[in-house]
Amino acid sequence: MEHILTPKVEQVKLLDRLTSKKPAVGTLYLTATHLIYVESLPEQRRETWILHHHISAIEKLPLTSTGCPLLIHCKNFRVTHFVICRERDCHDVYCSLLKLSQPVLFEELYAFSYNPKQNEMDRGMGWKMLDIREEFQRMGVPNEYWEQTDVNEGYETCNTYSTFLCVPKGTSKPIIVGSSKFRSRGRFPVLSYFFKENSAAICRCSQPLSGFSARCVEDEQ
């Protein structure tokens, strides 16, 4: 990726801030998704992997006689202390990690630059493994209790729901829209699973909006 100024830095020390052990010496690698540190000891090549999106803060400390310290604070409260010999290498790693861990645009996320070595047909196979229409037909829906609704066509009512949804039979669009406005993210109750042997159903929805909101007639219906 263009954000990686220096993909590999050798003779990097990893300090253990909790004990007085001798610092480990190894090689620091920067990839599109991880910071990887590999110790140089041949009998014990320990690896330290840090996902870029787990990094919450990076500190580049003043240059010392042993090198340039780099502190990495992670979102899981882990703190990693590196010492890089050359200040220029430390600055490159610091700038690279800033851009990799805090992308400005969502298009800079790795998912948008990842290019698997597959043709278009193979890449699309995963999206066709499950056909939601066939799955509901297998469960016996629509039936006398449940029917399909097009209220979320174009993701207009709830942008985190599918466009193919099943609701209780006879439920009108105004009732569904009213219920969606009463619930978080617009996630009104919809059918997730139907067992045709005894007509048992499992539905999903989100919790009502927080605050002192009044009762919702459409949601109760």
C-alpha positions in Angstrom: 0.0 0.0 0.0 1.1 3.6 -0.6 0.8 4.4 3.1 3.7 2.0 4.0 6.9 4.1 3.8 9.1 1.4 5.2 7.9 -2.2 5.1 10.8 -3.7 7.1 13.1 -2.4 9.8 15.8 -4.6 11.4 17.5 -4.5 14.8 14.4 -3.3 16.5 14.2 -3.7 20.3 11.0 -4.8 22.1 11.0 -3.7 25.7 9.2 -5.5 28.5 7.9 -2.7 30.7 6.7 -5.0 33.4 10.0 -6.8 34.1 13.7 -6.1 34.0 14.4 -8.7 31.3 16.8 -7.9 28.6 15.0 -6.4 25.6 14.3 -8.7 22.6 15.9 -7.8 19.3 14.1 -8.5 16.0 12.7 -7.3 12.8 9.6 -5.1 12.4 7.3 -5.6 9.4 4.5 -3.5 8.2 1.7 -5.1 6.1 -1.6 -3.7 4.8 -3.4 -5.1 7.9 -0.8 -5.9 10.7 2.3 -4.7 12.4 4.4 -7.9 12.8 7.5 -8.2 15.1 9.7 -11.3 14.8 12.4 -11.9 17.3 15.8 -12.8 15.9 16.7 -15.6 18.2 17.0 -18.8 16.1 15.9 -21.1 18.9 12.8 -19.0 19.8 11.4 -16.9 17.0 8.5 -15.4 18.8 6.1 -13.2 16.8 4.0 -10.3 17.9 1.1 -9.3 15.7 -0.9 -6.1 16.1 -3.9 -5.4 13.9 -3.8 -1.8 12.7 -7.4 -1.2 13.7 -6.6 -2.2 17.3 -4.2 0.7 17.6 -5.7 3.7 19.5 -2.7 5.9 19.9 1.0 6.1 18.8 3.7 8.0 20.6 7.1 8.9 19.1 9.3 9.8 22.0 12.5 11.9 21.9 15.7 10.3 20.6 17.9 8.6 23.2 21.3 7.0 23.2 19.9 3.6 22.5 17.6 4.7 19.7 14.2 6.2 19.0 11.4 4.9 21.2 7.9 4.2 19.7 5.0 3.5 22.0 1.9 1.8 20.6 -1.3 1.9 22.7 -4.0 -0.6 21.7 -7.7 -0.5 22.2 -7.5 -3.6 24.4 -5.2 -1.7 26.8 -2.1 -3.4 25.5 1.0 -1.2 25.3 4.0 -2.1 23.2 7.3 -0.3 23.5 9.7 -0.5 20.5 13.2 1.1 20.2 14.3 1.7 16.6 18.0 2.4 16.0 17.6 5.1 13.3 15.3 8.1 13.9 14.4 8.2 10.2 13.1 4.6 10.2 11.2 5.4 13.4 9.6 8.4 11.8 8.6 6.4 8.7 7.0 3.6 10.8 5.2 6.3 12.9 3.8 8.1 9.9 2.8 4.8 8.2 1.0 3.5 11.3 -0.9 6.8 11.7 -2.3 6.5 8.2 -3.0 2.7 8.5 -4.7 2.9 11.9 -6.7 6.1 11.3 -7.9 6.1 7.7 -9.5 9.4 6.6 -11.8 7.8 4.1 -13.6 4.5 4.3 -12.2 3.7 0.8 -8.8 3.5 2.4 -9.8 0.4 4.4 -8.0 -2.8 3.3 -11.3 -4.4 2.2 -11.4 -1.9 -0.7 -7.9 -2.6 -1.9 -7.8 -6.3 -1.4 -7.6 -8.1 -4.7 -8.0 -11.9 -4.4 -6.4 -13.9 -7.2 -9.8 -15.2 -8.4 -11.9 -14.6 -11.5 -15.2 -12.7 -11.2 -17.3 -15.9 -11.2 -15.4 -17.5 -8.3 -15.5 -14.2 -6.3 -19.3 -14.1 -6.7 -19.9 -17.7 -5.5 -19.9 -16.7 -1.9 -22.8 -14.3 -2.5 -24.9 -17.0 -4.1 -24.4 -19.8 -1.5 -27.6 -18.7 0.2 -30.8 -17.6 -1.6 -33.0 -16.1 1.0 -36.1 -16.5 -1.2 -35.5 -20.3 -1.5 -34.7 -20.5 2.2 -38.1 -19.1 3.1 -39.8 -21.3 0.6 -38.1 -24.3 2.2 -39.6 -23.2 5.5 -43.1 -22.9 4.0 -43.3 -19.1 3.8 -45.4 -17.3 2.6 -48.3 -19.0 4.2 -51.5 -18.2 6.1 -49.5 -16.5 8.9 -46.7 -14.7 7.1 -46.2 -12.9 3.9 -43.5 -11.0 2.0 -43.4 -7.2 2.1 -41.6 -4.7 -0.2 -41.6 -2.0 2.4 -37.8 -2.1 2.5 -37.3 -2.0 -1.2 -34.1 0.1 -1.8 -33.3 -0.1 1.9 -35.6 2.9 2.5 -37.1 1.8 5.9 -34.0 0.0 7.4 -30.6 0.1 5.8 -29.3 -2.9 7.8 -32.1 -5.2 6.8 -32.5 -7.2 3.6 -34.9 -6.1 0.9 -36.6 -9.4 1.1 -38.6 -9.5 4.4 -41.5 -11.4 5.8 -44.0 -9.9 8.3 -47.3 -11.1 9.8 -50.0 -11.5 7.1 -52.2 -8.5 6.7 -49.7 -6.0 8.2 -50.0 -2.7 6.3 -47.1 -0.5 5.2 -48.1 2.4 7.6 -47.9 0.0 10.6 -44.5 -1.3 9.6 -43.1 2.2 9.0 -44.6 3.4 12.3 -43.0 0.5 14.1 -39.6 1.2 12.5 -39.6 4.8 13.8 -40.2 3.5 17.3 -37.2 1.1 17.2 -33.4 1.6 17.1 -32.0 1.8 13.6 -35.4 1.3 12.2 -35.2 -2.5 12.8 -38.9 -3.4 13.1 -40.0 -7.0 13.9 -39.4 -9.4 11.0 -39.5 -13.2 10.6 -36.1 -15.0 10.8 -37.2 -18.6 11.1 -40.4 -20.6 10.7 -41.0 -24.2 11.7 -43.9 -25.4 9.7 -44.5 -28.5 11.8 -46.0 -26.5 14.6 -46.0 -23.0 13.1 -43.5 -21.8 15.7 -41.6 -18.6 14.6 -38.5 -16.7 15.6 -38.5 -13.0 14.9 -35.8 -10.3 15.1 -35.9 -6.6 15.9 -34.0 -4.0 17.8 -34.9 -2.4 21.2 -37.2 0.6 21.4 -35.6 4.0 21.2 -34.2 5.2 24.5 -35.7 8.1 26.4 -39.1 9.0 27.5 -40.9 8.0 24.4 -44.6 7.4 24.4 -46.2 4.0 23.5 -46.3 3.2 19.8 -49.7 1.9 18.6 -48.2 0.6 15.3 -45.5 -1.3 17.1 -48.0 -2.9 19.5 -50.1 -4.0 16.5 
